[in-house]
Amino acid sequence: MEPRWSVPPPPPLFAHVKQENRRLPVGTNPSSGAKRSREEATLDDGDEPVEVPPPPKKPKVVIDLTDD
């Protein structure tokens, strides 16, 4: 015996969100793409490494709160 609804039941949650097919080809690792692109970015192209100078030091600020 089915319950009789005086109000139609609410729609299923997330019914408006379309599900994408997330299947990957066999043998692929989704996290390996990030590693691969990072390795490609650090490949040595034969040039000398560029030395980046350290950021300049901020001057030390001292506030004197004593009454003279």
PDBQT receptor file of N, H, CA, C and O in Angstrom, charges set to zero:
ATOM      1  N   MET A   1       0.840  -1.176   0.000  1.00  0.00    +0.000 N 
ATOM      2  CA  MET A   1       0.000   0.000   0.000  1.00  0.00    +0.000 C 
ATOM      3  C   MET A   1       0.890   1.245   0.000  1.00  0.00    +0.000 C 
ATOM      4  O   MET A   1       1.684   1.435   0.921  1.00  0.00    +0.000 OA
ATOM      5  N   GLU A   2       0.763   2.092  -1.021  1.00  0.00    +0.000 N 
ATOM      6  H   GLU A   2       0.118   1.937  -1.769  1.00  0.00    +0.000 HD
ATOM      7  CA  GLU A   2       1.594   3.288  -1.145  1.00  0.00    +0.000 C 
ATOM      8  C   GLU A   2       1.015   4.417  -0.311  1.00  0.00    +0.000 C 
ATOM      9  O   GLU A   2      -0.203   4.561  -0.207  1.00  0.00    +0.000 OA
ATOM     10  N   PRO A   3       1.895   5.221   0.285  1.00  0.00    +0.000 N 
ATOM     11  CA  PRO A   3       1.376   6.364   1.047  1.00  0.00    +0.000 C 
ATOM     12  C   PRO A   3       0.784   7.400   0.107  1.00  0.00    +0.000 C 
ATOM     13  O   PRO A   3       1.270   7.589  -1.008  1.00  0.00    +0.000 OA
ATOM     14  N   ARG A   4      -0.236   8.050   0.547  1.00  0.00    +0.000 N 
ATOM     15  H   ARG A   4      -0.631   7.896   1.452  1.00  0.00    +0.000 HD
ATOM     16  CA  ARG A   4      -0.859   9.092  -0.267  1.00  0.00    +0.000 C 
ATOM     17  C   ARG A   4      -0.280  10.431   0.163  1.00  0.00    +0.000 C 
ATOM     18  O   ARG A   4      -0.350  10.809   1.332  1.00  0.00    +0.000 OA
ATOM     19  N   TRP A   5       0.287  11.132  -0.791  1.00  0.00    +0.000 N 
ATOM     20  H   TRP A   5       0.344  10.825  -1.741  1.00  0.00    +0.000 HD
ATOM     21  CA  TRP A   5       0.913  12.419  -0.516  1.00  0.00    +0.000 C 
ATOM     22  C   TRP A   5      -0.092  13.529  -0.744  1.00  0.00    +0.000 C 
ATOM     23  O   TRP A   5      -0.756  13.583  -1.780  1.00  0.00    +0.000 OA
ATOM     24  N   SER A   6      -0.195  14.410   0.231  1.00  0.00    +0.000 N 
ATOM     25  H   SER A   6       0.344  14.366   1.072  1.00  0.00    +0.000 HD
ATOM     26  CA  SER A   6      -1.017  15.596   0.002  1.00  0.00    +0.000 C 
ATOM     27  C   SER A   6      -0.208  16.635  -0.770  1.00  0.00    +0.000 C 
ATOM     28  O   SER A   6      -0.770  17.490  -1.455  1.00  0.00    +0.000 OA
ATOM     29  N   VAL A   7       1.127  16.551  -0.650  1.00  0.00    +0.000 N 
ATOM     30  H   VAL A   7       1.583  15.856  -0.094  1.00  0.00    +0.000 HD
ATOM     31  CA  VAL A   7       2.054  17.435  -1.369  1.00  0.00    +0.000 C 
ATOM     32  C   VAL A   7       2.976  16.519  -2.159  1.00  0.00    +0.000 C 
ATOM     33  O   VAL A   7       3.385  15.479  -1.643  1.00  0.00    +0.000 OA
ATOM     34  N   PRO A   8       3.313  16.869  -3.382  1.00  0.00    +0.000 N 
ATOM     35  CA  PRO A   8       4.213  15.989  -4.137  1.00  0.00    +0.000 C 
ATOM     36  C   PRO A   8       5.562  15.868  -3.425  1.00  0.00    +0.000 C 
ATOM     37  O   PRO A   8       6.009  16.821  -2.786  1.00  0.00    +0.000 OA
ATOM     38  N   PRO A   9       6.205  14.723  -3.526  1.00  0.00    +0.000 N 
ATOM     39  CA  PRO A   9       7.490  14.544  -2.846  1.00  0.00    +0.000 C 
ATOM     40  C   PRO A   9       8.542  15.489  -3.429  1.00  0.00    +0.000 C 
ATOM     41  O   PRO A   9       8.449  15.876  -4.594  1.00  0.00    +0.000 OA
ATOM     42  N   PRO A  10       9.527  15.855  -2.638  1.00  0.00    +0.000 N 
ATOM     43  CA  PRO A  10      10.563  16.760  -3.145  1.00  0.00    +0.000 C 
ATOM     44  C   PRO A  10      11.387  16.067  -4.227  1.00  0.00    +0.000 C 
ATOM     45  O   PRO A  10      11.512  14.843  -4.223  1.00  0.00    +0.000 OA
ATOM     46  N   PRO A  11      11.944  16.836  -5.144  1.00  0.00    +0.000 N 
ATOM     47  CA  PRO A  11      12.778  16.218  -6.184  1.00  0.00    +0.000 C 
ATOM     48  C   PRO A  11      14.057  15.672  -5.558  1.00  0.00    +0.000 C 
ATOM     49  O   PRO A  11      14.474  16.133  -4.495  1.00  0.00    +0.000 OA
ATOM     50  N   PRO A  12      14.671  14.708  -6.199  1.00  0.00    +0.000 N 
ATOM     51  CA  PRO A  12      15.916  14.171  -5.651  1.00  0.00    +0.000 C 
ATOM     52  C   PRO A  12      16.985  15.263  -5.579  1.00  0.00    +0.000 C 
ATOM     53  O   PRO A  12      17.039  16.159  -6.422  1.00  0.00    +0.000 OA
ATOM     54  N   LEU A  13      17.824  15.168  -4.562  1.00  0.00    +0.000 N 
ATOM     55  H   LEU A  13      17.780  14.441  -3.877  1.00  0.00    +0.000 HD
ATOM     56  CA  LEU A  13      18.883  16.157  -4.406  1.00  0.00    +0.000 C 
ATOM     57  C   LEU A  13      19.853  16.080  -5.576  1.00  0.00    +0.000 C 
ATOM     58  O   LEU A  13      20.160  14.994  -6.067  1.00  0.00    +0.000 OA
ATOM     59  N   PHE A  14      20.319  17.208  -6.006  1.00  0.00    +0.000 N 
ATOM     60  H   PHE A  14      20.069  18.090  -5.607  1.00  0.00    +0.000 HD
ATOM     61  CA  PHE A  14      21.290  17.331  -7.090  1.00  0.00    +0.000 C 
ATOM     62  C   PHE A  14      20.763  16.778  -8.408  1.00  0.00    +0.000 C 
ATOM     63  O   PHE A  14      21.549  16.354  -9.256  1.00  0.00    +0.000 OA
ATOM     64  N   ALA A  15      19.453  16.776  -8.592  1.00  0.00    +0.000 N 
ATOM     65  H   ALA A  15      18.815  17.121  -7.904  1.00  0.00    +0.000 HD
ATOM     66  CA  ALA A  15      18.898  16.282  -9.851  1.00  0.00    +0.000 C 
ATOM     67  C   ALA A  15      19.235  17.230 -10.994  1.00  0.00    +0.000 C 
ATOM     68  O   ALA A  15      19.273  16.820 -12.154  1.00  0.00    +0.000 OA
ATOM     69  N   HIS A  16      19.480  18.505 -10.667  1.00  0.00    +0.000 N 
ATOM     70  H   HIS A  16      19.449  18.838  -9.724  1.00  0.00    +0.000 HD
ATOM     71  CA  HIS A  16      19.779  19.486 -11.706  1.00  0.00    +0.000 C 
ATOM     72  C   HIS A  16      21.231  19.404 -12.180  1.00  0.00    +0.000 C 
ATOM     73  O   HIS A  16      21.571  19.985 -13.211  1.00  0.00    +0.000 OA
ATOM     74  N   VAL A  17      22.098  18.688 -11.443  1.00  0.00    +0.000 N 
ATOM     75  H   VAL A  17      21.822  18.215 -10.606  1.00  0.00    +0.000 HD
ATOM     76  CA  VAL A  17      23.503  18.589 -11.810  1.00  0.00    +0.000 C 
ATOM     77  C   VAL A  17      23.674  17.438 -12.785  1.00  0.00    +0.000 C 
ATOM     78  O   VAL A  17      23.291  16.302 -12.504  1.00  0.00    +0.000 OA
ATOM     79  N   LYS A  18      24.253  17.748 -13.928  1.00  0.00    +0.000 N 
ATOM     80  H   LYS A  18      24.564  18.670 -14.156  1.00  0.00    +0.000 HD
ATOM     81  CA  LYS A  18      24.482  16.703 -14.919  1.00  0.00    +0.000 C 
ATOM     82  C   LYS A  18      25.750  15.942 -14.553  1.00  0.00    +0.000 C 
ATOM     83  O   LYS A  18      26.787  16.537 -14.259  1.00  0.00    +0.000 OA
ATOM     84  N   GLN A  19      25.650  14.644 -14.577  1.00  0.00    +0.000 N 
ATOM     85  H   GLN A  19      24.808  14.160 -14.817  1.00  0.00    +0.000 HD
ATOM     86  CA  GLN A  19      26.807  13.811 -14.270  1.00  0.00    +0.000 C 
ATOM     87  C   GLN A  19      27.625  13.620 -15.539  1.00  0.00    +0.000 C 
ATOM     88  O   GLN A  19      27.101  13.240 -16.586  1.00  0.00    +0.000 OA
ATOM     89  N   GLU A  20      28.921  13.890 -15.424  1.00  0.00    +0.000 N 
ATOM     90  H   GLU A  20      29.347  14.199 -14.574  1.00  0.00    +0.000 HD
ATOM     91  CA  GLU A  20      29.806  13.678 -16.559  1.00  0.00    +0.000 C 
ATOM     92  C   GLU A  20      30.394  12.276 -16.470  1.00  0.00    +0.000 C 
ATOM     93  O   GLU A  20      30.534  11.705 -15.388  1.00  0.00    +0.000 OA
ATOM     94  N   ASN A  21      30.728  11.749 -17.614  1.00  0.00    +0.000 N 
ATOM     95  H   ASN A  21      30.614  12.213 -18.493  1.00  0.00    +0.000 HD
ATOM     96  CA  ASN A  21      31.369  10.448 -17.641  1.00  0.00    +0.000 C 
ATOM     97  C   ASN A  21      32.816  10.636 -17.210  1.00  0.00    +0.000 C 
ATOM     98  O   ASN A  21      33.594  11.288 -17.907  1.00  0.00    +0.000 OA
ATOM     99  N   ARG A  22      33.177  10.073 -16.076  1.00  0.00    +0.000 N 
ATOM    100  H   ARG A  22      32.545   9.543 -15.510  1.00  0.00    +0.000 HD
ATOM    101  CA  ARG A  22      34.515  10.278 -15.536  1.00  0.00    +0.000 C 
ATOM    102  C   ARG A  22      35.404   9.049 -15.733  1.00  0.00    +0.000 C 
ATOM    103  O   ARG A  22      36.397   8.889 -15.023  1.00  0.00    +0.000 OA
ATOM    104  N   ARG A  23      35.068   8.203 -16.662  1.00  0.00    +0.000 N 
ATOM    105  H   ARG A  23      34.261   8.332 -17.238  1.00  0.00    +0.000 HD
ATOM    106  CA  ARG A  23      35.905   7.032 -16.894  1.00  0.00    +0.000 C 
ATOM    107  C   ARG A  23      37.194   7.457 -17.590  1.00  0.00    +0.000 C 
ATOM    108  O   ARG A  23      37.186   8.287 -18.500  1.00  0.00    +0.000 OA
ATOM    109  N   LEU A  24      38.283   6.876 -17.148  1.00  0.00    +0.000 N 
ATOM    110  H   LEU A  24      38.289   6.202 -16.410  1.00  0.00    +0.000 HD
ATOM    111  CA  LEU A  24      39.578   7.137 -17.754  1.00  0.00    +0.000 C 
ATOM    112  C   LEU A  24      40.037   5.882 -18.474  1.00  0.00    +0.000 C 
ATOM    113  O   LEU A  24      39.650   4.776 -18.096  1.00  0.00    +0.000 OA
ATOM    114  N   PRO A  25      40.850   6.036 -19.498  1.00  0.00    +0.000 N 
ATOM    115  CA  PRO A  25      41.395   4.846 -20.151  1.00  0.00    +0.000 C 
ATOM    116  C   PRO A  25      42.189   4.013 -19.149  1.00  0.00    +0.000 C 
ATOM    117  O   PRO A  25      42.760   4.546 -18.197  1.00  0.00    +0.000 OA
ATOM    118  N   VAL A  26      42.216   2.719 -19.371  1.00  0.00    +0.000 N 
ATOM    119  H   VAL A  26      41.752   2.286 -20.144  1.00  0.00    +0.000 HD
ATOM    120  CA  VAL A  26      42.899   1.817 -18.449  1.00  0.00    +0.000 C 
ATOM    121  C   VAL A  26      44.391   2.143 -18.444  1.00  0.00    +0.000 C 
ATOM    122  O   VAL A  26      44.998   2.345 -19.496  1.00  0.00    +0.000 OA
ATOM    123  N   GLY A  27      44.967   2.192 -17.253  1.00  0.00    +0.000 N 
ATOM    124  H   GLY A  27      44.474   2.028 -16.399  1.00  0.00    +0.000 HD
ATOM    125  CA  GLY A  27      46.404   2.419 -17.140  1.00  0.00    +0.000 C 
ATOM    126  C   GLY A  27      46.781   3.871 -16.951  1.00  0.00    +0.000 C 
ATOM    127  O   GLY A  27      47.971   4.182 -16.904  1.00  0.00    +0.000 OA
ATOM    128  N   THR A  28      45.834   4.761 -16.842  1.00  0.00    +0.000 N 
ATOM    129  H   THR A  28      44.868   4.507 -16.881  1.00  0.00    +0.000 HD
ATOM    130  CA  THR A  28      46.183   6.160 -16.613  1.00  0.00    +0.000 C 
ATOM    131  C   THR A  28      45.988   6.490 -15.148  1.00  0.00    +0.000 C 
ATOM    132  O   THR A  28      45.099   5.958 -14.483  1.00  0.00    +0.000 OA
ATOM    133  N   ASN A  29      46.819   7.358 -14.670  1.00  0.00    +0.000 N 
ATOM    134  H   ASN A  29      47.542   7.790 -15.209  1.00  0.00    +0.000 HD
ATOM    135  CA  ASN A  29      46.743   7.797 -13.286  1.00  0.00    +0.000 C 
ATOM    136  C   ASN A  29      46.434   9.292 -13.306  1.00  0.00    +0.000 C 
ATOM    137  O   ASN A  29      47.233  10.062 -13.839  1.00  0.00    +0.000 OA
ATOM    138  N   PRO A  30      45.315   9.729 -12.749  1.00  0.00    +0.000 N 
ATOM    139  CA  PRO A  30      44.967  11.144 -12.840  1.00  0.00    +0.000 C 
ATOM    140  C   PRO A  30      45.969  12.053 -12.146  1.00  0.00    +0.000 C 
ATOM    141  O   PRO A  30      46.090  13.216 -12.530  1.00  0.00    +0.000 OA
ATOM    142  N   SER A  31      46.692  11.572 -11.141  1.00  0.00    +0.000 N 
ATOM    143  H   SER A  31      46.593  10.627 -10.829  1.00  0.00    +0.000 HD
ATOM    144  CA  SER A  31      47.644  12.437 -10.450  1.00  0.00    +0.000 C 
ATOM    145  C   SER A  31      48.975  12.510 -11.183  1.00  0.00    +0.000 C 
ATOM    146  O   SER A  31      49.793  13.376 -10.874  1.00  0.00    +0.000 OA
ATOM    147  N   SER A  32      49.214  11.628 -12.143  1.00  0.00    +0.000 N 
ATOM    148  H   SER A  32      48.549  10.924 -12.394  1.00  0.00    +0.000 HD
ATOM    149  CA  SER A  32      50.504  11.651 -12.824  1.00  0.00    +0.000 C 
ATOM    150  C   SER A  32      50.601  12.831 -13.780  1.00  0.00    +0.000 C 
ATOM    151  O   SER A  32      51.710  13.222 -14.144  1.00  0.00    +0.000 OA
ATOM    152  N   GLY A  33      49.489  13.408 -14.196  1.00  0.00    +0.000 N 
ATOM    153  H   GLY A  33      48.588  13.090 -13.900  1.00  0.00    +0.000 HD
ATOM    154  CA  GLY A  33      49.539  14.556 -15.096  1.00  0.00    +0.000 C 
ATOM    155  C   GLY A  33      50.188  15.757 -14.451  1.00  0.00    +0.000 C 
ATOM    156  O   GLY A  33      50.939  16.482 -15.103  1.00  0.00    +0.000 OA
ATOM    157  N   ALA A  34      49.907  15.978 -13.172  1.00  0.00    +0.000 N 
ATOM    158  H   ALA A  34      49.297  15.389 -12.642  1.00  0.00    +0.000 HD
ATOM    159  CA  ALA A  34      50.504  17.117 -12.477  1.00  0.00    +0.000 C 
ATOM    160  C   ALA A  34      52.006  16.921 -12.342  1.00  0.00    +0.000 C 
ATOM    161  O   ALA A  34      52.774  17.869 -12.508  1.00  0.00    +0.000 OA
ATOM    162  N   LYS A  35      52.430  15.701 -12.043  1.00  0.00    +0.000 N 
ATOM    163  H   LYS A  35      51.806  14.931 -11.908  1.00  0.00    +0.000 HD
ATOM    164  CA  LYS A  35      53.857  15.442 -11.921  1.00  0.00    +0.000 C 
ATOM    165  C   LYS A  35      54.544  15.644 -13.264  1.00  0.00    +0.000 C 
ATOM    166  O   LYS A  35      55.627  16.226 -13.334  1.00  0.00    +0.000 OA
ATOM    167  N   ARG A  36      53.918  15.166 -14.319  1.00  0.00    +0.000 N 
ATOM    168  H   ARG A  36      53.039  14.693 -14.262  1.00  0.00    +0.000 HD
ATOM    169  CA  ARG A  36      54.520  15.255 -15.630  1.00  0.00    +0.000 C 
ATOM    170  C   ARG A  36      54.702  16.713 -16.036  1.00  0.00    +0.000 C 
ATOM    171  O   ARG A  36      55.761  17.088 -16.539  1.00  0.00    +0.000 OA
ATOM    172  N   SER A  37      53.672  17.544 -15.820  1.00  0.00    +0.000 N 
ATOM    173  H   SER A  37      52.812  17.240 -15.411  1.00  0.00    +0.000 HD
ATOM    174  CA  SER A  37      53.789  18.934 -16.237  1.00  0.00    +0.000 C 
ATOM    175  C   SER A  37      54.813  19.660 -15.379  1.00  0.00    +0.000 C 
ATOM    176  O   SER A  37      55.486  20.568 -15.867  1.00  0.00    +0.000 OA
ATOM    177  N   ARG A  38      54.948  19.281 -14.108  1.00  0.00    +0.000 N 
ATOM    178  H   ARG A  38      54.401  18.543 -13.711  1.00  0.00    +0.000 HD
ATOM    179  CA  ARG A  38      55.940  19.920 -13.251  1.00  0.00    +0.000 C 
ATOM    180  C   ARG A  38      57.344  19.544 -13.719  1.00  0.00    +0.000 C 
ATOM    181  O   ARG A  38      58.242  20.387 -13.724  1.00  0.00    +0.000 OA
ATOM    182  N   GLU A  39      57.539  18.275 -14.115  1.00  0.00    +0.000 N 
ATOM    183  H   GLU A  39      56.810  17.591 -14.111  1.00  0.00    +0.000 HD
ATOM    184  CA  GLU A  39      58.843  17.854 -14.601  1.00  0.00    +0.000 C 
ATOM    185  C   GLU A  39      59.182  18.555 -15.908  1.00  0.00    +0.000 C 
ATOM    186  O   GLU A  39      60.331  18.946 -16.118  1.00  0.00    +0.000 OA
ATOM    187  N   GLU A  40      58.212  18.717 -16.780  1.00  0.00    +0.000 N 
ATOM    188  H   GLU A  40      57.279  18.400 -16.610  1.00  0.00    +0.000 HD
ATOM    189  CA  GLU A  40      58.464  19.397 -18.038  1.00  0.00    +0.000 C 
ATOM    190  C   GLU A  40      58.829  20.854 -17.804  1.00  0.00    +0.000 C 
ATOM    191  O   GLU A  40      59.637  21.419 -18.541  1.00  0.00    +0.000 OA
ATOM    192  N   ALA A  41      58.241  21.461 -16.785  1.00  0.00    +0.000 N 
ATOM    193  H   ALA A  41      57.585  21.001 -16.187  1.00  0.00    +0.000 HD
ATOM    194  CA  ALA A  41      58.534  22.863 -16.511  1.00  0.00    +0.000 C 
ATOM    195  C   ALA A  41      59.947  23.037 -15.978  1.00  0.00    +0.000 C 
ATOM    196  O   ALA A  41      60.533  24.107 -16.142  1.00  0.00    +0.000 OA
ATOM    197  N   THR A  42      60.513  22.009 -15.341  1.00  0.00    +0.000 N 
ATOM    198  H   THR A  42      60.037  21.139 -15.208  1.00  0.00    +0.000 HD
ATOM    199  CA  THR A  42      61.846  22.131 -14.760  1.00  0.00    +0.000 C 
ATOM    200  C   THR A  42      62.915  21.490 -15.632  1.00  0.00    +0.000 C 
ATOM    201  O   THR A  42      64.052  21.338 -15.185  1.00  0.00    +0.000 OA
ATOM    202  N   LEU A  43      62.588  21.115 -16.851  1.00  0.00    +0.000 N 
ATOM    203  H   LEU A  43      61.665  21.239 -17.213  1.00  0.00    +0.000 HD
ATOM    204  CA  LEU A  43      63.589  20.514 -17.717  1.00  0.00    +0.000 C 
ATOM    205  C   LEU A  43      64.686  21.523 -18.021  1.00  0.00    +0.000 C 
ATOM    206  O   LEU A  43      64.418  22.709 -18.216  1.00  0.00    +0.000 OA
ATOM    207  N   ASP A  44      65.926  21.041 -18.060  1.00  0.00    +0.000 N 
ATOM    208  H   ASP A  44      66.144  20.078 -17.901  1.00  0.00    +0.000 HD
ATOM    209  CA  ASP A  44      67.057  21.909 -18.344  1.00  0.00    +0.000 C 
ATOM    210  C   ASP A  44      67.136  22.106 -19.851  1.00  0.00    +0.000 C 
ATOM    211  O   ASP A  44      67.221  21.138 -20.608  1.00  0.00    +0.000 OA
ATOM    212  N   ASP A  45      67.109  23.360 -20.283  1.00  0.00    +0.000 N 
ATOM    213  H   ASP A  45      67.040  24.146 -19.668  1.00  0.00    +0.000 HD
ATOM    214  CA  ASP A  45      67.166  23.628 -21.722  1.00  0.00    +0.000 C 
ATOM    215  C   ASP A  45      68.581  23.969 -22.165  1.00  0.00    +0.000 C 
ATOM    216  O   ASP A  45      68.771  24.441 -23.286  1.00  0.00    +0.000 OA
ATOM    217  N   GLY A  46      69.585  23.743 -21.313  1.00  0.00    +0.000 N 
ATOM    218  H   GLY A  46      69.431  23.360 -20.402  1.00  0.00    +0.000 HD
ATOM    219  CA  GLY A  46      70.963  23.973 -21.698  1.00  0.00    +0.000 C 
ATOM    220  C   GLY A  46      71.496  25.316 -21.254  1.00  0.00    +0.000 C 
ATOM    221  O   GLY A  46      72.710  25.519 -21.297  1.00  0.00    +0.000 OA
ATOM    222  N   ASP A  47      70.670  26.231 -20.836  1.00  0.00    +0.000 N 
ATOM    223  H   ASP A  47      69.684  26.066 -20.801  1.00  0.00    +0.000 HD
ATOM    224  CA  ASP A  47      71.137  27.536 -20.379  1.00  0.00    +0.000 C 
ATOM    225  C   ASP A  47      71.634  27.428 -18.949  1.00  0.00    +0.000 C 
ATOM    226  O   ASP A  47      71.333  26.475 -18.230  1.00  0.00    +0.000 OA
ATOM    227  N   GLU A  48      72.401  28.430 -18.560  1.00  0.00    +0.000 N 
ATOM    228  H   GLU A  48      72.645  29.205 -19.144  1.00  0.00    +0.000 HD
ATOM    229  CA  GLU A  48      72.862  28.488 -17.178  1.00  0.00    +0.000 C 
ATOM    230  C   GLU A  48      71.677  28.768 -16.267  1.00  0.00    +0.000 C 
ATOM    231  O   GLU A  48      70.761  29.493 -16.656  1.00  0.00    +0.000 OA
ATOM    232  N   PRO A  49      71.677  28.208 -15.061  1.00  0.00    +0.000 N 
ATOM    233  CA  PRO A  49      70.561  28.496 -14.145  1.00  0.00    +0.000 C 
ATOM    234  C   PRO A  49      70.553  29.973 -13.755  1.00  0.00    +0.000 C 
ATOM    235  O   PRO A  49      71.600  30.589 -13.552  1.00  0.00    +0.000 OA
ATOM    236  N   VAL A  50      69.380  30.505 -13.659  1.00  0.00    +0.000 N 
ATOM    237  H   VAL A  50      68.530  30.006 -13.824  1.00  0.00    +0.000 HD
ATOM    238  CA  VAL A  50      69.231  31.917 -13.320  1.00  0.00    +0.000 C 
ATOM    239  C   VAL A  50      69.154  32.028 -11.804  1.00  0.00    +0.000 C 
ATOM    240  O   VAL A  50      68.331  31.376 -11.161  1.00  0.00    +0.000 OA
ATOM    241  N   GLU A  51      70.033  32.870 -11.240  1.00  0.00    +0.000 N 
ATOM    242  H   GLU A  51      70.701  33.399 -11.763  1.00  0.00    +0.000 HD
ATOM    243  CA  GLU A  51      70.013  33.067  -9.795  1.00  0.00    +0.000 C 
ATOM    244  C   GLU A  51      69.054  34.196  -9.468  1.00  0.00    +0.000 C 
ATOM    245  O   GLU A  51      69.148  35.291 -10.022  1.00  0.00    +0.000 OA
ATOM    246  N   VAL A  52      68.143  33.918  -8.573  1.00  0.00    +0.000 N 
ATOM    247  H   VAL A  52      68.066  33.028  -8.123  1.00  0.00    +0.000 HD
ATOM    248  CA  VAL A  52      67.165  34.921  -8.166  1.00  0.00    +0.000 C 
ATOM    249  C   VAL A  52      67.652  35.537  -6.865  1.00  0.00    +0.000 C 
ATOM    250  O   VAL A  52      67.877  34.822  -5.889  1.00  0.00    +0.000 OA
ATOM    251  N   PRO A  53      67.820  36.866  -6.837  1.00  0.00    +0.000 N 
ATOM    252  CA  PRO A  53      68.294  37.488  -5.598  1.00  0.00    +0.000 C 
ATOM    253  C   PRO A  53      67.234  37.395  -4.513  1.00  0.00    +0.000 C 
ATOM    254  O   PRO A  53      66.040  37.381  -4.812  1.00  0.00    +0.000 OA
ATOM    255  N   PRO A  54      67.662  37.332  -3.248  1.00  0.00    +0.000 N 
ATOM    256  CA  PRO A  54      66.676  37.281  -2.169  1.00  0.00    +0.000 C 
ATOM    257  C   PRO A  54      65.912  38.593  -2.095  1.00  0.00    +0.000 C 
ATOM    258  O   PRO A  54      66.430  39.629  -2.512  1.00  0.00    +0.000 OA
ATOM    259  N   PRO A  55      64.702  38.569  -1.578  1.00  0.00    +0.000 N 
ATOM    260  CA  PRO A  55      63.934  39.808  -1.486  1.00  0.00    +0.000 C 
ATOM    261  C   PRO A  55      64.622  40.784  -0.535  1.00  0.00    +0.000 C 
ATOM    262  O   PRO A  55      65.250  40.361   0.435  1.00  0.00    +0.000 OA
ATOM    263  N   PRO A  56      64.510  42.079  -0.802  1.00  0.00    +0.000 N 
ATOM    264  CA  PRO A  56      65.161  43.058   0.072  1.00  0.00    +0.000 C 
ATOM    265  C   PRO A  56      64.573  43.004   1.477  1.00  0.00    +0.000 C 
ATOM    266  O   PRO A  56      63.378  42.780   1.664  1.00  0.00    +0.000 OA
ATOM    267  N   LYS A  57      65.451  43.216   2.462  1.00  0.00    +0.000 N 
ATOM    268  H   LYS A  57      66.422  43.397   2.310  1.00  0.00    +0.000 HD
ATOM    269  CA  LYS A  57      64.991  43.177   3.844  1.00  0.00    +0.000 C 
ATOM    270  C   LYS A  57      64.244  44.461   4.164  1.00  0.00    +0.000 C 
ATOM    271  O   LYS A  57      64.637  45.547   3.736  1.00  0.00    +0.000 OA
ATOM    272  N   LYS A  58      63.172  44.327   4.915  1.00  0.00    +0.000 N 
ATOM    273  H   LYS A  58      62.853  43.445   5.263  1.00  0.00    +0.000 HD
ATOM    274  CA  LYS A  58      62.392  45.491   5.310  1.00  0.00    +0.000 C 
ATOM    275  C   LYS A  58      63.117  46.198   6.452  1.00  0.00    +0.000 C 
ATOM    276  O   LYS A  58      63.670  45.538   7.332  1.00  0.00    +0.000 OA
ATOM    277  N   PRO A  59      63.123  47.523   6.449  1.00  0.00    +0.000 N 
ATOM    278  CA  PRO A  59      63.775  48.237   7.551  1.00  0.00    +0.000 C 
ATOM    279  C   PRO A  59      63.022  48.013   8.856  1.00  0.00    +0.000 C 
ATOM    280  O   PRO A  59      61.793  47.934   8.885  1.00  0.00    +0.000 OA
ATOM    281  N   LYS A  60      63.786  47.915   9.921  1.00  0.00    +0.000 N 
ATOM    282  H   LYS A  60      64.783  47.979   9.898  1.00  0.00    +0.000 HD
ATOM    283  CA  LYS A  60      63.178  47.700  11.229  1.00  0.00    +0.000 C 
ATOM    284  C   LYS A  60      62.622  49.028  11.734  1.00  0.00    +0.000 C 
ATOM    285  O   LYS A  60      63.335  50.031  11.783  1.00  0.00    +0.000 OA
ATOM    286  N   VAL A  61      61.367  49.025  12.102  1.00  0.00    +0.000 N 
ATOM    287  H   VAL A  61      60.789  48.211  12.062  1.00  0.00    +0.000 HD
ATOM    288  CA  VAL A  61      60.707  50.239  12.570  1.00  0.00    +0.000 C 
ATOM    289  C   VAL A  61      60.573  50.149  14.084  1.00  0.00    +0.000 C 
ATOM    290  O   VAL A  61      60.033  49.182  14.621  1.00  0.00    +0.000 OA
ATOM    291  N   VAL A  62      61.082  51.186  14.764  1.00  0.00    +0.000 N 
ATOM    292  H   VAL A  62      61.522  51.971  14.327  1.00  0.00    +0.000 HD
ATOM    293  CA  VAL A  62      60.986  51.244  16.217  1.00  0.00    +0.000 C 
ATOM    294  C   VAL A  62      60.177  52.472  16.571  1.00  0.00    +0.000 C 
ATOM    295  O   VAL A  62      60.507  53.578  16.143  1.00  0.00    +0.000 OA
ATOM    296  N   ILE A  63      59.134  52.296  17.338  1.00  0.00    +0.000 N 
ATOM    297  H   ILE A  63      58.866  51.397  17.686  1.00  0.00    +0.000 HD
ATOM    298  CA  ILE A  63      58.289  53.413  17.760  1.00  0.00    +0.000 C 
ATOM    299  C   ILE A  63      58.583  53.685  19.232  1.00  0.00    +0.000 C 
ATOM    300  O   ILE A  63      58.412  52.821  20.092  1.00  0.00    +0.000 OA
ATOM    301  N   ASP A  64      59.028  54.903  19.491  1.00  0.00    +0.000 N 
ATOM    302  H   ASP A  64      59.167  55.604  18.792  1.00  0.00    +0.000 HD
ATOM    303  CA  ASP A  64      59.353  55.293  20.861  1.00  0.00    +0.000 C 
ATOM    304  C   ASP A  64      58.104  55.855  21.514  1.00  0.00    +0.000 C 
ATOM    305  O   ASP A  64      57.599  56.895  21.090  1.00  0.00    +0.000 OA
ATOM    306  N   LEU A  65      57.603  55.189  22.530  1.00  0.00    +0.000 N 
ATOM    307  H   LEU A  65      58.013  54.345  22.874  1.00  0.00    +0.000 HD
ATOM    308  CA  LEU A  65      56.383  55.614  23.203  1.00  0.00    +0.000 C 
ATOM    309  C   LEU A  65      56.656  56.310  24.534  1.00  0.00    +0.000 C 
ATOM    310  O   LEU A  65      55.728  56.609  25.285  1.00  0.00    +0.000 OA
ATOM    311  N   THR A  66      57.912  56.561  24.818  1.00  0.00    +0.000 N 
ATOM    312  H   THR A  66      58.666  56.318  24.208  1.00  0.00    +0.000 HD
ATOM    313  CA  THR A  66      58.222  57.217  26.094  1.00  0.00    +0.000 C 
ATOM    314  C   THR A  66      58.070  58.723  25.963  1.00  0.00    +0.000 C 
ATOM    315  O   THR A  66      58.309  59.282  24.892  1.00  0.00    +0.000 OA
ATOM    316  N   ASP A  67      57.673  59.385  27.048  1.00  0.00    +0.000 N 
ATOM    317  H   ASP A  67      57.478  58.931  27.917  1.00  0.00    +0.000 HD
ATOM    318  CA  ASP A  67      57.559  60.848  27.065  1.00  0.00    +0.000 C 
ATOM    319  C   ASP A  67      58.885  61.423  27.527  1.00  0.00    +0.000 C 
ATOM    320  O   ASP A  67      59.355  61.128  28.626  1.00  0.00    +0.000 OA
ATOM    321  N   ASP A  68      59.480  62.242  26.680  1.00  0.00    +0.000 N 
ATOM    322  H   ASP A  68      59.098  62.482  25.787  1.00  0.00    +0.000 HD
ATOM    323  CA  ASP A  68      60.750  62.889  27.054  1.00  0.00    +0.000 C 
ATOM    324  C   ASP A  68      60.561  64.364  27.253  1.00  0.00    +0.000 C 
ATOM    325  O   ASP A  68      61.518  65.072  27.570  1.00  0.00    +0.000 OA
TER     326      ASP A  68
